Amino acid sequence: MNPVPTLESLNAWPLEERLELVFGLWDQIAEDAWRPEPSEELKAELRRRLAAFEADPSRGLTWEQVAAHVRRAR
C-alpha cells in the first residue's frame, strides 16, 4: 500500500482532525504492544545520564520539579 495519496488527501483536513487521527493511530499502535527497541546510542546516553546522577544525586530533579518546570514553560 502506498500511503502517499492518503497523506496528501489528509492535508485538506483541519489541523484538529489530523491531530485526532494521529493520536488515535498512536493509541492503536500502543494497544498492539509495540515497543521500539532503543538504539545503542540511546542506551549509551541513558547509561551516561544514570552514571552522572549516581555521581551527584543533588543535580537530579524529582518528578514534581520536572512537572512544575513544564507547567511554568507553557
Secondary structure, DSSP 4 states (H G I P E B T S, - for coil): ---HHHHHHHTTS-HHHHHHHHHHHHHHHHHTT--PPPPHHHHHHHHHHHHHHHH-GGG---HHHHHHHHHHH-
